[in-house]
């Protein structure tokens, strides 16, 4: 650690820079060690502590600032050595900020930069962050590393490096964080200078909460959580009172902790105080704060923070139309993670999503569909709008996104008005991009199609092939029980509903015996209280418990809630009888979890079960909870069951 600081001091002196006295004074104190430089390879900046990976690229010889350290004279062009940073007027700064925010590519940012030769220090730091926003490639370097060789960008870095000693505290930190987000070489002139300036200001203990957070994030990326400056910054942060923090300060700290600083739960006490303050300020949160905090709670695994999640969800209702696509995606992901839904939030989505179905980001539309599917929410306006847009936008979606959107429709068992066009488009995507589908995504898609009574048999035959089975086994998730159940139900659907199919069949070793299983299942367990009430009514109706069987596993993998057997003359047989059974009645005692959460609409997996049982010869009698709960006494229960099970026969009194 001390060696690192000594190297940096030597470097600054070699470059002709004035070394801050505070750095000289603390040269013997341990500091963070530098990240090793690697060429043309991707390597993680720290193992286990953050998912972020860094691509350090060998720089072009023309690259001046962000590459390896060079003599000071090489960095100055046209003999200009004075400061080149100027303060724009407030109006000019606002115009520049607006234009910068509207840039949708790094080339636009660089063109804008060339048109503003004189920038304020804050605007210069903002340019680095905007480039990072546009160029970061899922945590593995930049999409286009060559942009770092741009002359205008190098000149901007030169300006920041020259004026680092007189920059405001927050600009120094923001510039350093921007450098790490652009994966600049830790030993470049600019980064070394900014780290040194940050150390001096950190020693003075004058950095704001937001600056401490930004500095911690930057040094975490450069040197890991054991860095001395990171610990120093976090100690100063812990000495502050979270109850006095503004929402912007809270967001900064949440973002910092979620970036990897809280690994191992080292700041749990601070986090608990923050959650309490965030709950107090929830009603004041803007869209950025709501999405950032919800995303951080998920990353930080704050399972005990459900009251805060609920409060933020209520606040999100006000902001649905103002969220950016990325913010709405983060909010929906968090609500799915915590298993929370809100009636008013759903209504806000139903007003907003149909307006943006054709223009919103593909991942946002997919996340909306996932949210409604997993929360069992039947939203006709959203489903219709997304299905309509799918016909025109399918090429924009990844194969996984295509699969997830159809899966949501299958979960709810909802057939959109123009289903023919929708599934024609699905089949077109399958034909054009079949080889791009991951095995699990393809199986999910085909299974969802069968839930909606659509049968893409050309692709079903490929799923049953030994080659596809091998692919499924090799995939990360492997052949878990849900996959085998989906394959079995797909096989049964083709057997029962597609008699003209003559392709390969699913091998017996891949078939399950029952669709009912703990956790994820293709059937929903009967609700105990509702079942008990129906069972009592059946005893009164039939005269004895022996005349019906409960929870019967059929040879066709489905479990019957209640089975009643009749002989040829229509008399009820004891449940133990095997011979002389002329008719079997399957009672489906459907509790709330077998329906959409917001409608009396049976879920897709329950609809296909009842459809298959009818094809197999069962008389299916549905006992929905919303009808049964209206019955007031035993007499009404018996009359109701008689009308349901024996609608054409006279009831005997026992």
C-alpha positions in Angstrom: 0.0 0.0 0.0 2.8 2.5 1.0 4.7 1.5 -2.1 1.7 2.5 -4.2 1.6 6.0 -2.8 5.3 6.4 -3.2 5.1 5.4 -6.8 2.3 7.9 -7.4 4.3 10.7 -5.7 7.4 9.9 -7.8 5.2 9.9 -10.9 3.8 13.3 -10.1 7.2 14.8 -9.4 8.5 13.3 -12.6 5.7 15.0 -14.5 6.6 18.3 -13.0 3.5 18.5 -10.8 3.2 20.1 -7.4 2.7 17.3 -4.8 0.1 18.1 -2.2 1.7 18.3 1.3 -1.0 16.1 2.7 0.1 13.3 0.4 3.7 13.7 1.4 2.7 13.6 5.0 0.8 10.4 4.7 3.3 8.6 2.5 4.1 6.1 5.2 0.4 5.3 5.8 -1.0 2.1 4.0 -2.9 2.9 0.9 -4.6 0.8 -1.7 -2.4 -1.2 -4.1 -2.9 -0.6 -7.9 -4.9 -2.9 -10.1 -2.5 -4.8 -12.4 -2.5 -3.7 -16.0 -3.5 -6.3 -18.5 -3.5 -6.2 -22.3 -6.3 -7.1 -24.6 -8.0 -9.4 -22.0 -11.1 -9.2 -19.9 -10.4 -9.7 -16.2 -12.5 -9.0 -13.1 -11.4 -6.1 -10.9 -12.0 -8.1 -7.8 -13.0 -11.7 -7.2 -16.3 -12.4 -5.5 -16.8 -8.8 -4.5 -18.5 -7.5 -7.6 -20.0 -8.9 -10.8 -18.3 -6.0 -12.7 -15.6 -7.1 -15.1 -13.2 -4.7 -16.7 -11.7 -4.8 -20.2 -8.3 -3.1 -20.2 -7.3 -2.6 -23.8 -3.9 -1.9 -25.2 -4.1 1.7 -26.3 -3.4 3.1 -29.7 0.0 5.0 -29.8 -2.0 8.2 -30.5 -3.9 7.8 -27.2 -2.6 10.4 -24.8 -4.5 10.7 -21.6 -6.2 7.4 -20.8 -3.4 5.2 -21.8 0.0 4.5 -20.1 1.7 7.5 -18.5 3.6 9.8 -20.8 5.9 12.8 -20.3 4.1 16.1 -19.7 5.5 17.7 -22.9 3.8 15.1 -25.1 0.4 15.9 -23.6 0.5 19.6 -24.5 -0.2 20.5 -28.1 0.3 23.9 -29.8 2.5 24.9 -26.9 -0.5 25.7 -24.8 0.1 25.1 -21.1 -2.4 27.2 -19.3 -5.8 26.1 -18.0 -8.3 25.5 -20.7 -11.4 25.0 -18.5 -13.8 27.9 -18.4 -17.1 28.5 -16.7 -20.1 28.7 -19.0 -22.9 31.0 -18.0 -25.7 29.2 -16.2 -27.9 29.4 -19.3 -25.1 28.0 -21.5 -24.5 25.2 -19.0 -28.2 24.3 -18.9 -28.3 24.2 -22.7 -25.2 22.1 -22.9 -26.6 19.7 -20.2 -29.9 19.3 -22.1 -28.1 18.6 -25.4 -25.8 16.2 -23.7 -28.7 14.3 -22.1 -30.4 14.1 -25.5 -27.4 12.4 -27.2 -28.1 8.8 -28.0 -24.7 7.7 -29.2 -21.1 8.3 -28.3 -20.5 9.9 -31.7 -23.1 12.5 -30.9 -21.5 13.3 -27.6 -18.1 13.7 -29.3 -19.6 16.0 -31.9 -21.2 18.1 -29.2 -17.9 18.2 -27.4 -16.1 19.6 -30.4 -18.8 22.3 -30.7 -18.1 23.5 -27.1 -14.3 24.1 -26.9 -14.8 25.9 -23.5 -16.6 23.9 -20.9 -17.1 24.2 -17.1 -15.4 21.6 -15.0 -18.8 20.1 -14.1 -19.8 19.8 -17.7 -16.5 18.1 -18.5 -17.1 15.5 -15.9 -20.7 15.0 -17.2 -19.3 14.2 -20.6 -17.3 11.3 -19.2 -20.4 9.9 -17.5 -22.6 10.3 -20.6 -20.1 8.4 -22.7 -20.0 5.7 -20.1 -23.8 5.5 -20.0 -23.8 5.0 -23.8 -20.8 2.7 -24.2 -20.7 0.4 -21.2 -21.1 -3.2 -22.5 -22.8 -5.0 -19.6 -19.8 -4.6 -17.3 -17.2 -6.0 -19.7 -15.5 -3.0 -21.2 -16.7 -0.6 -23.8 -18.6 -1.3 -26.9 -16.2 0.8 -28.9 -12.8 1.2 -27.0 -11.5 3.2 -30.0 -13.5 6.2 -28.9 -11.0 6.8 -26.1 -8.5 7.9 -28.8 -10.7 10.7 -29.9 -8.8 14.0 -30.0 -11.6 16.0 -28.5 -11.9 13.6 -25.6 -8.2 13.6 -25.0 -8.2 17.4 -24.9 -11.0 17.3 -22.4 -9.0 14.9 -20.2 -6.0 17.1 -20.5 -8.1 20.1 -19.3 -9.3 18.1 -16.3 -5.8 16.9 -15.4 -4.3 20.5 -15.7 -7.0 22.0 -13.5 -7.4 19.2 -11.0 -5.9 21.2 -8.1 -8.5 23.9 -8.4 -11.6 21.8 -9.2 -14.5 21.7 -6.8 -14.5 18.6 -4.6 -17.6 17.0 -6.2 -16.1 17.6 -9.7 -12.9 15.8 -8.8 -14.9 12.8 -7.5 -17.3 12.8 -10.4 -14.4 13.0 -12.9 -12.6 10.1 -11.2 -15.7 8.0 -11.2 -16.3 8.8 -14.8 -12.7 7.6 -15.6 -13.4 4.3 -13.9 -16.7 3.9 -15.7 -14.8 4.4 -19.0 -12.2 1.8 -17.9 -9.3 4.3 -18.2 -5.8 2.9 -17.2 -5.4 3.3 -13.4 -1.8 4.6 -14.1 -2.8 7.2 -16.6 -1.9 10.8 -15.8 -5.5 11.9 -15.2 -6.5 9.0 -12.9 -3.3 9.3 -10.8 -3.8 13.0 -10.4 -7.5 12.7 -9.5 -6.8 10.0 -7.0 -4.1 12.2 -5.4 -6.5 15.2 -5.3 -9.2 13.0 -3.8 -6.9 11.8 -1.0 -6.0 15.4 -0.1 -9.6 16.4 0.2 -10.6 13.2 2.0 -8.0 14.0 4.6 -9.6 17.4 5.2 -12.9 15.6 5.9 -14.9 18.1 3.9 -16.4 15.8 1.3 -20.2 15.7 1.1 -22.2 12.5 1.4 -22.6 12.2 -2.3 -18.9 12.8 -3.0 -17.9 10.2 -0.4 -20.1 7.7 -2.1 -18.8 8.6 -5.6 -15.2 8.3 -4.3 -15.9 4.9 -2.7 -17.4 3.6 -5.9 -14.5 4.8 -8.0 -11.8 3.4 -5.7 -13.8 0.1 -5.3 -13.6 -0.3 -9.1 -9.9 0.6 -9.1 -8.5 -1.3 -6.1 -11.2 -3.2 -4.3 -13.0 -2.9 -0.9 -9.8 -3.3 1.2 -8.4 -0.1 -0.2 -7.4 2.3 2.6 -9.2 5.2 1.0 -12.4 3.3 0.6 -12.3 2.4 4.3 -11.5 6.0 5.2 -14.4 7.3 3.1 -16.9 4.8 4.5 -15.8 5.6 8.1 -16.5 9.3 7.4 -19.9 8.3 5.9 -20.8 6.2 8.9 -20.0 9.1 11.2 -22.8 11.1 9.6 -26.5 10.9 10.6 -28.7 9.2 8.0 -31.8 10.7 9.6 -30.6 14.1 8.3 -29.9 12.9 4.7 -31.8 14.2 1.8 -33.3 11.8 -0.8 -30.4 12.5 -3.2 -27.9 11.6 -0.5 -29.8 8.5 0.3 -29.8 7.4 -3.3 -26.1 8.0 -3.5 -25.4 5.8 -0.5 -27.8 3.0 -1.7 -26.0 3.1 -5.1 -22.6 2.9 -3.5 -23.5 0.0 -1.2 -25.2 -1.9 -4.0 -22.0 -1.5 -6.2 -20.3 -4.0 -3.9 -19.3 -2.1 -0.8 -21.7 -4.0 1.4 -20.3 -7.4 0.5 -20.4 -9.6 3.6 -23.0 -7.3 5.3 -20.3 -5.0 6.7 -22.6 -2.0 6.7 -25.8 -3.5 7.9 -26.3 -1.1 10.8 -26.0 1.9 8.4 -28.3 0.2 5.9 -31.0 -0.3 8.6 -30.9 3.4 9.5 -31.1 4.3 5.8 -34.1 2.1 5.3 -35.8 3.9 8.1 -35.0 7.3 6.6 -36.1 6.2 3.1 -39.4 5.1 4.6 -39.9 8.6 6.1 -39.1 10.2 2.8 -40.9 7.8 0.5 -43.7 10.2 -0.4 -41.1 12.7 -1.6 -39.2 10.4 -3.9 -38.9 11.3 -7.6 -38.7 8.6 -10.3 -35.0 8.2 -10.2 -35.0 7.8 -6.4 -37.8 5.2 -6.5 -36.1 3.0 -9.1 -32.6 3.4 -7.7 -33.6 2.4 -4.1 -35.8 -0.5 -5.2 -33.0 -1.8 -7.4 -30.5 -1.4 -4.5 -32.8 -3.2 -2.0 -32.9 -6.2 -4.4 -29.1 -6.2 -4.9 -28.5 -5.8 -1.1 -31.0 -8.7 -0.4 -33.0 -6.5 2.1 -35.7 -9.2 2.8 -36.9 -7.3 5.9 -37.5 -4.1 4.0 -41.0 -5.0 2.7 -42.6 -1.9 4.4 -40.2 0.3 2.4 -41.0 -1.6 -0.8 -44.7 -1.1 -0.3 -44.3 2.6 0.3 -42.1 3.0 -2.8 -44.6 1.1 -4.8 -47.3 3.5 -3.8 -45.0 6.4 -4.8 -44.3 4.7 -8.1 -48.0 4.9 -9.0 -47.5 8.7 -9.3 -44.4 8.3 -11.6 -45.4 5.5 -14.0 -45.8 7.9 -16.9 -42.5 9.7 -16.0 -40.2 6.7 -15.5 -37.6 6.1 -18.2 -37.7 2.6 -19.7 -34.7 1.6 -17.6 -36.3 2.9 -14.4 -39.6 1.2 -15.0 -37.8 -2.0 -15.7 -35.9 -1.8 -12.4 -39.2 -1.1 -10.5 -40.9 -4.1 -12.1 -38.0 -6.3 -11.4 -38.0 -5.3 -7.7 -41.7 -5.8 -7.3 -41.4 -9.3 -8.8 -38.5 -10.1 -6.5 -40.5 -9.1 -3.5 -43.8 -10.6 -4.8 -45.7 -7.4 -4.4 -48.4 -5.9 -6.5 -50.7 -2.9 -6.0 -54.1 -2.3 -7.5 -53.4 1.4 -8.2 -50.0 0.5 -9.7 -51.6 -2.0 -12.1 -54.2 0.6 -13.1 -51.4 3.1 -13.8 -49.6 0.5 -16.0 -52.8 -0.2 -17.9 -53.1 3.5 -18.7 -49.4 3.9 -19.6 -48.3 0.7 -21.4 -50.8 0.8 -24.3 -49.5 4.2 -25.2 -45.8 3.1 -25.4 -46.2 -0.5 -26.5 -44.8 0.3 -30.0 -41.9 2.6 -28.8 -40.7 1.4 -25.3 -37.5 -0.6 -25.0 -37.9 -4.3 -25.7 -36.7 -5.3 -22.2 -39.3 -2.9 -20.6 -42.2 -4.4 -22.6 -41.0 -7.9 -21.7 -40.6 -7.0 -18.0 -44.2 -5.7 -18.0 -45.5 -9.0 -19.4 -43.4 -11.0 -16.9 -44.8 -8.9 -14.0 -48.4 -9.5 -15.0 -47.7 -13.2 -15.6 -45.9 -13.9 -12.4 -48.4 -11.9 -10.3 -51.3 -13.6 -12.1 -52.8 -10.3 -13.2 -55.1 -10.4 -16.2 -54.7 -7.0 -17.9 -56.7 -7.0 -21.1 -55.6 -3.5 -22.3 -51.9 -4.3 -21.7 -52.0 -7.8 -23.2 -53.9 -6.6 -26.3 -51.6 -3.7 -26.9 -48.4 -5.8 -26.4 -49.8 -8.5 -28.7 -50.6 -6.0 -31.4 -47.2 -4.4 -31.1 -45.5 -7.8 -31.2 -46.7 -8.4 -34.7 -44.7 -5.3 -35.9 -41.8 -5.4 -33.4 -40.9 -9.1 -33.1 -37.6 -8.7 -34.9 -36.5 -6.2 -32.2 -36.9 -8.8 -29.5 -34.3 -11.3 -28.4 -35.5 -14.9 -28.5 -35.7 -15.0 -24.7 -37.9 -11.8 -24.8 -40.2 -13.4 -27.5 -40.5 -16.5 -25.3 -41.3 -14.6 -22.1 -44.0 -12.5 -23.7 -45.9 -15.5 -25.0 -45.3 -17.3 -21.7 -47.2 -14.5 -19.8 -50.2 -15.0 -22.1 -50.1 -18.7 -21.5 -49.9 -18.4 -17.7 -53.1 -16.3 -17.7 -54.7 -18.5 -20.4 -55.6 -15.3 -22.3 -56.3 -15.5 -26.0 -55.9 -12.1 -27.5 -58.5 -10.9 -30.1 -56.3 -11.3 -33.1 -54.6 -14.5 -32.0 -54.2 -15.8 -35.5 -51.9 -12.9 -36.5 -50.0 -13.1 -33.3 -49.2 -16.8 -33.6 -48.5 -16.5 -37.3 -45.8 -14.1 -36.3 -44.5 -16.4 -33.5 -44.2 -19.2 -36.1 -42.3 -16.8 -38.4 -39.9 -16.0 -35.7 -39.4 -19.7 -34.9 -38.6 -20.5 -38.5 -36.2 -17.6 -39.0 -34.4 -17.8 -35.6 -34.8 -21.3 -34.4 -31.1 -21.9 -33.9 -30.8 -18.8 -31.8 -33.3 -20.0 -29.1 -31.8 -21.4 -26.0 -33.4 -24.9 -25.2 -35.2 -23.8 -22.1 -36.6 -20.6 -23.8 -37.8 -22.7 -26.7 -39.5 -25.3 -24.4 -41.2 -22.5 -22.5 -42.5 -20.9 -25.7 -43.9 -24.2 -27.1 -45.5 -25.1 -23.8 -47.1 -21.7 -23.6 -48.5 -22.1 -27.1 -50.2 -25.4 -26.1 -51.8 -23.7 -23.1 -53.4 -21.4 -25.6 -54.4 -24.2 -27.9 -51.8 -23.4 -30.5 -49.7 -26.3 -31.8 -46.5 -25.5 -33.7 -45.9 -29.2 -34.5 -42.9 -28.7 -36.8 -41.0 -27.5 -33.8 -42.5 -29.9 -31.3 -41.0 -32.8 -33.3 -37.6 -31.2 -32.9 -38.1 -30.8 -29.1 -38.7 -34.6 -28.8 -35.4 -35.4 -30.6 -32.5 -36.9 -28.7 -30.3 -34.0 -29.8 -32.6 -31.4 -28.1 -32.7 -33.6 -25.0 -29.0 -33.5 -24.9 -29.0 -29.7 -25.3 -31.4 -29.4 -22.4 -29.3 -31.5 -20.1 -26.2 -29.4 -21.0 -27.9 -26.1 -20.3 -27.1 -24.4 -17.0 -30.6 -25.1 -15.5 -30.4 -28.7 -16.6 -33.3 -31.2 -16.6 -35.1 -30.2 -13.4 -38.5 -31.5 -12.5 -40.4 -28.6 -14.1 -38.7 -29.1 -17.4 -39.6 -32.8 -17.4 -43.2 -31.9 -16.5 -43.4 -29.4 -19.3 -42.1 -32.0 -21.7 -44.6 -34.6 -20.5 -47.5 -32.2 -20.8 -46.4 -31.2 -24.3 -46.3 -34.9 -25.2 -49.7 -35.5 -23.7 -51.1 -32.5 -25.5 -49.9 -33.7 -28.9 -51.2 -37.2 -28.1 -54.7 -36.0 -27.1 -55.2 -33.0 -29.3 -53.1 -33.6 -32.4 -54.1 -37.1 -33.8 -52.6 -36.2 -37.2 -49.1 -35.8 -35.7 -46.7 -38.6 -36.8 -43.3 -37.3 -35.6 -41.0 -38.6 -32.8 -42.4 -39.0 -29.3 -40.9 -38.2 -25.9 -39.0 -41.2 -24.5 -40.6 -42.8 -21.4 -37.5 -42.0 -19.3 -38.2 -38.3 -19.6 -41.9 -38.5 -18.5 -43.0 -37.7 -15.0 -45.8 -39.5 -13.1 -47.5 -36.5 -11.6 -47.8 -32.8 -12.6 -48.3 -31.9 -8.9 -45.2 -31.1 -7.0 -43.9 -28.7 -4.4 -42.8 -25.3 -5.6 -43.2 -24.7 -9.3 -45.9 -27.1 -10.6 -48.2 -27.5 -13.6 -51.1 -27.9 -11.2 -52.2 -25.9 -8.2 -52.8 -27.6 -4.8 -56.4 -27.6 -3.7 -57.0 -25.0 -0.9 -57.4 -26.9 2.4 -60.2 -24.9 3.9 -62.3 -24.8 0.7 -61.7 -28.6 0.2 -62.8 -29.3 3.8 -66.1 -27.4 3.3 -66.9 -29.1 0.0 -66.0 -32.5 1.5 -68.5 -32.0 4.3 -71.2 -31.1 1.8 -70.4 -34.2 -0.3 -70.8 -36.4 2.7 -74.3 -34.9 3.3 -75.2 -35.2 -0.3 -74.0 -38.8 -1.0 -74.7 -40.2 2.5 -71.2 -41.5 3.4 -67.5 -40.6 2.9 -66.9 -43.9 1.2 -68.7 -42.7 -2.0 -66.0 -40.4 -3.2 -62.2 -40.4 -3.3 -59.9 -37.4 -2.7 -56.7 -36.3 -4.3 -56.7 -39.1 -6.9 -53.6 -39.4 -9.1 -54.7 -40.5 -12.6 -52.6 -42.5 -15.0 -52.4 -39.3 -17.0 -50.3 -37.3 -14.5 -53.2 -35.1 -13.3 -54.4 -35.2 -9.7 -58.2 -35.0 -9.1 -59.4 -33.1 -6.1 -62.4 -35.4 -5.9 -63.5 -38.4 -8.0 -67.0 -39.9 -8.0 -67.8 -43.1 -9.8 -71.1 -44.0 -11.4 -72.5 -47.3 -12.7 -74.3 -47.7 -16.0 -77.7 -46.7 -14.4 -76.2 -43.6 -12.9 -75.9 -44.8 -9.3 -73.0 -43.7 -7.2 -70.4 -46.5 -6.6 -68.1 -46.8 -3.6 -64.8 -45.2 -4.3 -63.0 -48.6 -3.9 -64.9 -50.1 -6.8 -62.8 -50.9 -9.8 -65.2 -52.9 -12.0 -68.5 -51.8 -13.5 -67.5 -48.2 -13.5 -69.5 -46.5 -16.4 -68.7 -42.8 -15.7 -66.1 -40.9 -13.7 -66.9 -37.4 -12.4 -63.9 -35.2 -11.6 -64.6 -32.3 -9.2 -62.3 -29.4 -9.6 -62.4 -27.4 -6.3 -61.0 -24.2 -7.6 -59.7 -21.8 -5.0 -58.4 -18.2 -5.6 -54.9 -19.3 -6.6 -56.3 -21.2 -9.6 -57.7 -17.9 -11.0 -56.2 -14.6 -12.1 -55.5 -12.4 -9.0 -57.8 -9.7 -10.3 -60.5 -11.6 -12.3 -62.6 -14.7 -12.3 -60.5 -16.1 -15.1 -59.0 -19.6 -14.8 -55.2 -19.8 -15.3 -53.8 -21.5 -18.3 -52.5 -24.5 -16.5 -55.9 -25.2 -14.9 -57.7 -24.7 -18.3 -55.5 -27.3 -20.0 -56.0 -29.7 -17.2 -59.8 -29.6 -17.4 -59.6 -29.7 -21.2 -57.5 -32.9 -21.1 -59.7 -34.5 -18.5 -62.7 -34.0 -20.7 -60.9 -35.5 -23.7 -60.0 -38.5 -21.5 -63.6 -39.1 -20.7 -64.1 -37.5 -17.3 -67.2 -35.4 -16.5 -65.5 -32.3 -15.2 -67.5 -30.4 -12.6 -66.0 -27.0 -11.5 -66.6 -25.8 -8.0 -65.3 -22.2 -8.0 -64.6 -20.5 -4.7 -66.5 -17.4 -5.6 -69.7 -19.4 -6.0 -69.2 -21.7 -3.0 -68.4 -18.8 -0.6 -71.9 -17.3 -1.2 -73.6 -20.4 0.3 -75.0 -19.6 3.8 -75.8 -23.0 5.4 -75.6 -26.7 5.0 -78.9 -27.0 3.1 -77.7 -24.5 0.5 -74.4 -26.3 0.2 -76.1 -29.7 -0.5 -78.5 -28.1 -3.0 -75.6 -26.4 -4.8 -73.5 -29.6 -5.0 -76.5 -31.6 -6.2 -77.2 -29.1 -9.0 -73.6 -29.1 -10.0 -72.9 -32.9 -10.0 -76.4 -34.3 -10.8 -78.2 -31.5 -12.6 -80.7 -33.9 -14.2 -81.6 -36.2 -11.3 -83.9 -35.9 -8.3 -82.1 -35.7 -5.0 -82.9 -38.3 -2.3 -83.0 -37.2 1.3 -80.9 -39.3 3.8 
